[in-house]
Amino acid sequence: MSLFHIDAGREWRGGQRQSFLLARTIKQRGLPFVYAVQPESPLHQKASEEGLPVFPVKIKSEFDVGAVLRLARAMKRNKCMLAHFHDAHSVSVGSMAASLAKVPLRVISRRVDFPLKKNYFSRRKYKKNIDAIIAISKGVKEVLVEGGIDPNVIKVIPSGIDFIPYMEAASSDYLRRELSFAPDDFLVGIVAHLADHKGHQYLIQATKALKEHSSKIKVIIVGSGPLHMELTKQAEESGVKDIVFFLGFREDVPQILSSLDVFVLSSYLEGMGSSILDAMACSLPVVATKVGGIPEVVRHRETGLLVSPRNPSALANAILKLYNDRELASRLGQNGYRVVHQKFSSEAMAEKIIRVYENIGLRKWIKLHEQA
């Protein structure tokens, strides 16, 4: 008998990393499970390299009948006791497969604070035969409750990170060497998918004020996505293309973060913002928007500065405050480092999720396998 984890993500983003860290801990605990992922995706590659029990299944859409049947057969063959769905496509396809395979327990992870769609099918998949929904923040839980989900089903478990890559990334001139920055240049960075809700457009608008204040401020944008061309054009038309650097998708994020002076997240919708945790692990002060679950991570004037969303002026003023007050920036960064190590480890996240499994009916099964 086994657990099934299903992640249909085609890219390597925050959600895929969280499911990967959970799967890795489950393997370390000795619990039998199957990790269903998109074939040839970054998650497939990383999970295979880690020696996780991968089951590649191509999920083309939320109504992919072929994927439903393949998953259902695999669930029956492995006597699946619990299925955990990690993204929207997984919820749709995985739920149908679990019904066909008569899987007794089902769990959903919800990482975004987008309102639930109002159509019947979208709401039904979050209500029908679901034993627990894991929300990564109270902000996400509030949105789910507003969408009609029973609050008793929702468990708030924040995302976690693996600290080892950030402990190894100690060089502060990594990015300065690559891009030929001067030692006294002030590097402001964001790591996020180039999608509308991440608010890059407001950061680029804010960059105009940053440039007027000092030519030493540089803005580093890490990530890929559908808005790349639009944002590049915006930077050019705003007259800031000389201080805005688009680096695309990067595997060396810990090294990049270690080179920054300030981390920014400009989202107007955000479940929690796991990239903020990465920045805090590198002792970076954070400037972020007061939306979703972000205020549960960033404490204003304690670990960072919070500003209103969609407000380029407020964003620029907060960044300039840290540029002009390096003592404040250092203090916020050190406080953030302590908070993230105390509360946001991947091990703590995984252990809390395993306890959810126990509480909804797998306590005896888990103990038997841990004793084996």
C-alpha positions as CSV (number, residue, x, y, z in Angstrom):
1,M,0.0,0.0,0.0
2,S,1.2,3.5,-0.8
3,L,0.7,7.2,-0.9
4,F,0.4,9.1,-4.1
5,H,1.8,12.6,-4.7
6,I,0.7,14.3,-7.9
7,D,2.3,17.5,-9.2
8,A,1.5,18.4,-12.8
9,G,3.8,21.4,-12.9
10,R,5.8,21.8,-16.1
11,E,8.2,24.3,-14.7
12,W,10.4,24.6,-11.6
13,R,8.6,27.1,-9.4
14,G,7.8,27.5,-5.7
15,G,5.0,24.9,-5.7
16,Q,7.2,22.2,-7.4
17,R,10.0,22.9,-4.9
18,Q,7.6,22.5,-2.0
19,S,6.2,19.2,-3.2
20,F,9.8,18.0,-3.9
21,L,10.9,18.8,-0.4
22,L,7.9,17.0,1.1
23,A,8.5,14.0,-1.1
24,R,12.1,13.9,-0.1
25,T,11.2,13.9,3.6
26,I,8.6,11.2,3.1
27,K,11.3,9.0,1.5
28,Q,13.6,9.7,4.5
29,R,10.8,8.6,6.8
30,G,10.6,5.3,4.9
31,L,7.0,5.6,3.8
32,P,6.1,4.0,0.5
33,F,4.8,6.4,-2.0
34,V,4.6,7.2,-5.7
35,Y,5.5,10.6,-7.1
36,A,3.5,11.4,-10.3
37,V,5.1,14.2,-12.3
38,Q,5.1,15.6,-15.8
39,P,7.6,13.6,-17.9
40,E,10.9,15.4,-18.8
41,S,10.0,18.4,-16.6
42,P,12.5,20.0,-14.2
43,L,10.7,18.3,-11.3
44,H,11.0,14.9,-13.0
45,Q,14.7,15.4,-13.5
46,K,15.3,16.6,-9.9
47,A,13.2,13.9,-8.4
48,S,15.0,11.2,-10.4
49,E,18.4,12.5,-9.4
50,E,17.2,12.3,-5.8
51,G,16.2,8.7,-6.2
52,L,12.5,9.4,-5.5
53,P,9.9,6.8,-6.8
54,V,8.8,8.7,-9.9
55,F,5.8,7.9,-12.1
56,P,5.9,10.1,-15.2
57,V,2.4,10.8,-16.5
58,K,1.7,13.5,-19.0
59,I,-1.2,15.7,-17.9
60,K,-2.2,18.0,-20.8
61,S,-5.2,19.7,-19.1
62,E,-7.7,19.5,-16.3
63,F,-9.8,17.2,-18.4
64,D,-7.2,14.8,-19.7
65,V,-9.1,11.5,-19.8
66,G,-6.0,9.5,-20.7
67,A,-4.1,10.8,-17.7
68,V,-7.0,10.0,-15.5
69,L,-7.0,6.4,-16.6
70,R,-3.3,6.0,-16.3
71,L,-3.3,7.4,-12.8
72,A,-6.3,5.3,-11.8
73,R,-4.6,2.1,-13.0
74,A,-1.4,3.1,-11.1
75,M,-3.3,3.8,-7.9
76,K,-5.1,0.5,-8.1
77,R,-1.8,-1.4,-8.8
78,N,-0.1,0.3,-5.8
79,K,-3.1,0.0,-3.5
80,C,-3.1,3.8,-3.0
81,M,-4.4,4.8,0.5
82,L,-4.0,8.6,0.2
83,A,-3.6,10.9,-2.8
84,H,-2.1,14.3,-2.3
85,F,-2.7,16.9,-5.1
86,H,-0.3,19.7,-5.4
87,D,-1.7,22.0,-8.1
88,A,-4.8,22.8,-10.1
89,H,-4.4,20.2,-12.8
90,S,-3.5,17.6,-10.2
91,V,-6.7,18.3,-8.3
92,S,-8.9,17.9,-11.3
93,V,-7.2,14.9,-12.9
94,G,-6.1,13.3,-9.6
95,S,-9.6,13.5,-8.1
96,M,-11.2,11.7,-11.0
97,A,-8.5,9.0,-10.9
98,A,-8.8,8.6,-7.1
99,S,-12.6,8.1,-7.5
100,L,-12.1,5.4,-10.2
101,A,-9.5,3.7,-8.0
102,K,-11.6,4.1,-4.8
103,V,-8.8,5.9,-2.9
104,P,-10.1,6.4,0.6
105,L,-8.2,9.6,1.6
106,R,-7.5,12.8,-0.4
107,V,-5.5,15.9,0.4
108,I,-5.1,19.2,-1.6
109,S,-2.3,21.8,-1.3
110,R,-3.4,25.3,-2.0
111,R,-0.6,27.8,-2.6
112,V,-2.3,30.8,-4.2
113,D,-4.7,33.4,-2.9
114,F,-6.7,33.6,-6.1
115,P,-10.5,33.5,-5.4
116,L,-12.0,30.1,-6.3
117,K,-13.7,30.1,-9.7
118,K,-17.5,30.5,-9.4
119,N,-18.3,27.6,-11.8
120,Y,-19.7,24.4,-10.3
121,F,-16.9,22.1,-11.4
122,S,-14.2,24.3,-9.8
123,R,-15.9,24.5,-6.5
124,R,-16.9,20.9,-6.5
125,K,-13.3,19.6,-6.8
126,Y,-12.4,21.4,-3.5
127,K,-15.4,20.0,-1.7
128,K,-16.2,16.5,-2.9
129,N,-14.5,13.7,-1.0
130,I,-11.6,15.9,0.2
131,D,-10.3,15.1,3.7
132,A,-8.0,18.0,4.1
133,I,-6.8,21.2,2.3
134,I,-3.4,22.5,3.2
135,A,-3.2,26.2,2.9
136,I,0.2,27.8,3.0
137,S,-1.0,30.9,4.8
138,K,-3.9,32.3,6.7
139,G,-4.5,34.6,3.8
140,V,-5.0,31.6,1.5
141,K,-7.3,30.0,4.1
142,E,-9.4,33.2,4.2
143,V,-9.9,33.1,0.4
144,L,-10.9,29.5,0.5
145,V,-13.5,30.1,3.3
146,E,-14.9,33.1,1.3
147,G,-15.2,30.6,-1.6
148,G,-17.4,28.4,0.5
149,I,-14.9,25.8,1.8
150,D,-15.5,24.4,5.3
151,P,-12.8,26.0,7.5
152,N,-12.6,22.8,9.6
153,V,-11.1,21.0,6.5
154,I,-8.4,23.6,6.0
155,K,-5.0,23.3,7.8
156,V,-2.6,26.2,7.6
157,I,1.0,24.9,7.1
158,P,3.5,27.5,5.8
159,S,6.0,26.6,3.1
160,G,9.5,25.6,4.1
161,I,13.0,25.8,2.7
162,D,16.1,23.7,2.6
163,F,18.8,25.9,4.2
164,I,21.8,24.0,3.0
165,P,22.1,25.7,-0.5
166,Y,22.0,29.1,1.2
167,M,24.6,28.2,3.7
168,E,26.9,27.2,0.9
169,A,26.3,30.4,-1.1
170,A,28.6,32.7,0.8
171,S,30.1,34.9,-1.9
172,S,28.7,38.4,-2.0
173,D,30.4,39.3,-5.3
174,Y,29.0,36.4,-7.4
175,L,26.7,38.6,-9.5
176,R,28.9,41.6,-9.4
177,R,31.6,39.6,-11.3
178,E,29.1,38.2,-13.8
179,L,27.6,41.6,-14.7
180,S,30.6,43.8,-14.0
181,F,29.0,45.8,-11.2
182,A,31.0,48.2,-9.1
183,P,31.7,47.2,-5.5
184,D,29.5,50.1,-4.3
185,D,26.5,49.4,-6.6
186,F,23.3,48.7,-4.7
187,L,21.6,45.6,-6.0
188,V,17.8,45.2,-5.6
189,G,16.5,41.9,-6.8
190,I,13.2,40.0,-7.4
191,V,12.9,36.2,-8.0
192,A,9.5,35.5,-9.4
193,H,7.6,34.1,-12.4
194,L,7.0,36.8,-15.0
195,A,3.3,36.8,-14.6
196,D,0.9,39.7,-14.1
197,H,0.0,39.1,-10.4
198,K,3.7,39.3,-9.4
199,G,3.6,43.0,-10.1
200,H,6.9,43.4,-12.0
201,Q,5.3,46.3,-13.9
202,Y,5.0,48.3,-10.7
203,L,8.6,47.6,-9.8
204,I,9.8,48.8,-13.2
205,Q,7.7,52.0,-12.7
206,A,9.4,52.4,-9.3
207,T,12.8,52.0,-10.9
208,K,12.4,55.4,-12.6
209,A,12.4,57.1,-9.2
210,L,15.3,54.9,-8.1
211,K,17.4,56.0,-11.1
212,E,16.7,59.7,-10.4
213,H,17.9,59.2,-6.8
214,S,21.1,57.3,-7.6
215,S,22.8,55.7,-10.6
216,K,24.3,53.2,-8.2
217,I,21.0,51.3,-7.8
218,K,20.6,48.3,-10.1
219,V,17.4,46.2,-10.4
220,I,17.9,42.4,-11.0
221,I,14.9,40.5,-12.3
222,V,15.2,36.7,-12.1
223,G,12.6,34.5,-13.7
224,S,10.9,33.6,-16.9
225,G,7.3,33.8,-18.0
226,P,4.7,35.2,-20.5
227,L,5.4,38.9,-19.7
228,H,9.1,38.9,-20.6
229,M,8.8,40.8,-23.8
230,E,6.2,43.2,-22.4
231,L,8.4,44.0,-19.3
232,T,11.5,44.4,-21.4
233,K,9.7,46.9,-23.6
234,Q,8.4,48.7,-20.5
235,A,11.9,49.1,-19.1
236,E,13.1,50.5,-22.5
237,E,10.2,52.9,-22.9
238,S,10.6,54.1,-19.2
239,G,14.3,54.9,-19.8
240,V,15.6,52.4,-17.2
241,K,16.8,49.6,-19.4
242,D,20.4,50.5,-18.4
243,I,19.8,49.7,-14.7
244,V,17.2,46.8,-15.1
245,F,18.7,43.4,-15.8
246,F,16.6,40.4,-16.9
247,L,18.4,37.2,-16.1
248,G,15.7,34.7,-17.0
249,F,15.3,31.4,-15.3
250,R,18.3,30.5,-13.2
251,E,19.4,27.5,-11.2
252,D,21.9,29.5,-9.1
253,V,19.3,31.5,-7.2
254,P,21.1,31.0,-3.8
255,Q,24.3,32.6,-5.3
256,I,22.3,35.4,-6.9
257,L,20.6,36.2,-3.6
258,S,23.9,36.2,-1.7
259,S,24.9,39.0,-4.1
260,L,21.9,41.3,-3.4
261,D,21.5,44.2,-1.0
262,V,17.7,44.1,-0.9
263,F,15.0,41.6,-2.0
264,V,11.7,42.8,-3.4
265,L,8.4,41.1,-4.0
266,S,5.9,43.4,-5.8
267,S,2.9,41.0,-6.1
268,Y,-0.7,42.1,-5.8
269,L,-1.8,38.5,-5.2
270,E,0.4,36.1,-3.3
271,G,-0.2,32.9,-1.3
272,M,2.9,33.5,0.8
273,G,5.9,34.1,-1.4
274,S,8.5,31.3,-0.8
275,S,11.1,33.4,-2.5
276,I,10.9,35.7,0.5
277,L,12.0,32.8,2.7
278,D,15.0,32.3,0.4
279,A,15.9,35.9,0.7
280,M,15.6,35.9,4.5
281,A,17.8,32.8,4.6
282,C,20.5,35.0,3.0
283,S,20.0,37.7,5.6
284,L,18.5,40.1,3.1
285,P,16.1,42.8,4.1
286,V,12.8,42.5,2.3
287,V,10.5,45.1,0.7
288,A,7.2,43.4,-0.1
289,T,3.5,44.1,-0.6
290,K,0.9,43.8,2.1
291,V,-1.1,41.1,0.4
292,G,-2.1,37.4,0.9
293,G,0.2,35.6,3.3
294,I,3.2,37.9,3.0
295,P,2.5,39.8,6.2
296,E,2.6,36.4,8.0
297,V,6.3,36.2,6.9
298,V,7.5,39.8,6.7
299,R,6.9,41.8,9.9
300,H,6.9,45.5,9.1
301,R,10.1,47.2,10.3
302,E,11.2,44.0,12.0
303,T,12.2,41.7,9.1
304,G,11.3,44.0,6.2
305,L,9.2,46.8,5.0
306,L,5.6,46.3,3.8
307,V,3.9,48.6,1.2
308,S,0.6,48.8,-0.5
309,P,0.2,46.7,-3.7
310,R,0.2,48.4,-7.2
311,N,1.9,51.4,-5.7
312,P,5.2,52.2,-7.5
313,S,5.8,55.3,-5.4
314,A,5.5,53.4,-2.1
315,L,7.8,50.6,-3.5
316,A,10.4,53.1,-4.5
317,N,10.3,54.9,-1.2
318,A,10.8,51.7,0.8
319,I,13.8,50.7,-1.3
320,L,15.3,54.1,-1.0
321,K,14.8,54.0,2.7
322,L,17.0,50.9,2.9
323,Y,19.5,52.4,0.4
324,N,19.9,55.5,2.6
325,D,19.8,53.6,6.0
326,R,22.2,50.6,5.7
327,E,22.0,50.1,9.5
328,L,18.3,49.5,9.3
329,A,18.7,47.2,6.2
330,S,21.3,45.1,8.1
331,R,19.1,44.9,11.2
332,L,16.0,43.8,9.2
333,G,18.1,41.2,7.3
334,Q,19.5,39.7,10.5
335,N,16.1,39.5,12.1
336,G,14.7,37.8,9.0
337,Y,17.5,35.2,9.1
338,R,16.6,34.3,12.7
339,V,12.8,34.1,12.0
340,V,13.2,31.9,8.9
341,H,15.4,29.4,10.7
342,Q,13.1,29.2,13.6
343,K,9.8,28.8,11.8
344,F,10.2,27.9,8.1
345,S,12.3,24.8,7.6
346,S,11.3,22.2,5.0
347,E,11.5,19.5,7.7
348,A,9.0,21.3,9.9
349,M,6.7,21.8,6.9
350,A,6.9,18.1,6.0
351,E,6.4,16.9,9.5
352,K,3.2,19.0,9.9
353,I,1.8,17.6,6.7
354,I,2.6,14.0,7.8
355,R,0.7,14.7,11.0
356,V,-2.3,15.8,8.8
357,Y,-2.1,12.3,7.2
358,E,-2.1,10.7,10.6
359,N,-5.0,12.7,11.8
360,I,-7.2,11.9,8.9
361,G,-6.7,8.2,9.2
362,L,-3.1,7.0,8.5
363,R,-1.7,7.1,12.0
364,K,-1.4,3.3,12.5
365,W,-0.1,2.7,8.9
366,I,2.6,5.4,9.3
367,K,3.8,4.0,12.7
368,L,4.0,0.5,11.3
369,H,6.3,1.6,8.4
370,E,8.5,3.7,10.7
371,Q,9.0,0.7,12.9
372,A,9.8,-1.6,10.0
